[in-house]
Amino acid sequence: MSMHGADSGPPTGGSVVDGMHKVIPSPRQPLPLATTDQASGSAVPTRKPTRVAGKHAAIPRRGDRRLYAIDGLRLLAALFVAVHHYAGTRRLDQPGNAIWGRSVSEIMPTWFRFSAYGWIGVEIFFVISGFVICMSCWGRTPRQFFTSRVIRLYPAYWFSIIFTSAALVALPGVWERGRAREVLINFTMLQSGSRVGNVDGVYWTLWSELRFYLLFMAVVVTGLTYRKVVVFCCLWGAASMIAPAAGFQPATLIINPEGSWYFIAGLALYLMHRFGPDLLLWGILGLSWMMGQLEIGHRIDTIERVSSWRGSVLIFTVFLLFMVAVALGYTDRVRWKWLVTAGAMTYPFYLMHYVVGTTIISRLRDTMDPRLLIVSLIAGFLVLSWLVHKLVEAPLARLMKRGLDTSFARLRNASATP
């Protein structure tokens, strides 16, 4: 996410690739140089290392460090999105809207101009998700990948559905309640694939995340290496351009061209972090920026219609430059422990803030200054998110992990039994 991505801590074990053809041990262990003949599979020994292999093998152990800066960046992106939802959407700028009662640009003109760009936080989430998913999956088995995604995504999500549905019953009039069968489908997180509406509009990003996980699982199954992730980025990018142009709807649905380039940017940034930058990775990142700015312009024209293309691309570019700084280790000195908590709060905060928050605004808009109301709402949801993480998400995740580990062990033992 990302807001609902893996932890930005170190991966557990595994192997990496020297950038050519030869698998080398994890960066946690000494890194031998692969020779030219070793990289090509020859049995003839030689002492001369390949240029690329030597470069990748000499990289320090950056992949083992927790990236506190990303934890903080997650929360900042979520706050950016929340401010947008409370004071910067096109719907809120309509006269007589159900949330503020009048155009928000008349109530808070300065806040509106700033928060109109907050939707870019979602694109930021996708880039972070590509980075941290690749980080957390390195050296993991497909079973571990599946388990980590389930226990990370579902506990807080299930609570948010119950929380939002209860609020819609108690405080009607702003948002339409879905039918019971539609709410139940939402618990699967597959409602978009079933053509069922979301209980909360922010859930649409989860559909993009799930499709990314599905595609990336193909790489995880074969074992993550530098070469395989690079090839995956290139193939996914090519498919993102070809499938829509060909009008092949089934492939377009799976490939997710609207979000693919942001995830690809995150993957390339993680490879820079783990192995160091090279011209190929800079090329992938540059192409992702080019395609991303095009998608940003399309979203402004068709959905947002409240922010300029220049301002939006500037914000996105500054964010990518910051992520480059993170990837290259310039933020490694940031080690504030509270950022771990901030990162953990991001996902439940994002899931709960929109529908319930705007409903509360509609009830309290005439009781206090609108800016104070927004700040109070955000503070309240942050506290609630911390409680949800501590009392719901973490305990339920532990229970689910034990259950899934037991289930997979049983499946493995059953398959071994004749």
Buried (B, 14 or more C-beta within 10 A) or exposed (E): BBBBBBBBBBBEEBBBBBBBBBEBEBBBEEBBBBBBBBBEEEEEEEEEBBEBBBBBBEBEEBBEBBBBBBBBBBBBBBBBBBBBBBBBBEEBBBEEBBBBBBBBBEBBEEBBBBBBBBBBBBBBBBBBBBBBBBBBBBBBBBBBBBBBBBBBBBBBBBBBBEBBBEBBEEBEEBBEEBEEEBBEBBBEBEBBEEEBBBBBEBBEBBBBBBBBBEBBBEBBEEBBBBBBBBEBBBEBBEBBBBBBEEEEEEBBBEBBBBBBBBBBBBBBBBBBBBBBBBEBBEEBBEBBBEBBBEBBBEBBEEEBEBBEBEBBBEBBEEBBEBBBEBBBBEBBEBEEEEBBBBBBBBBBBBBBBBBBBBBBBBEEBEEEEBEEBBEBBBEEBBEBBBEBBEEBBBEBBEEBBEEBEEEBEEEEEEEEEE
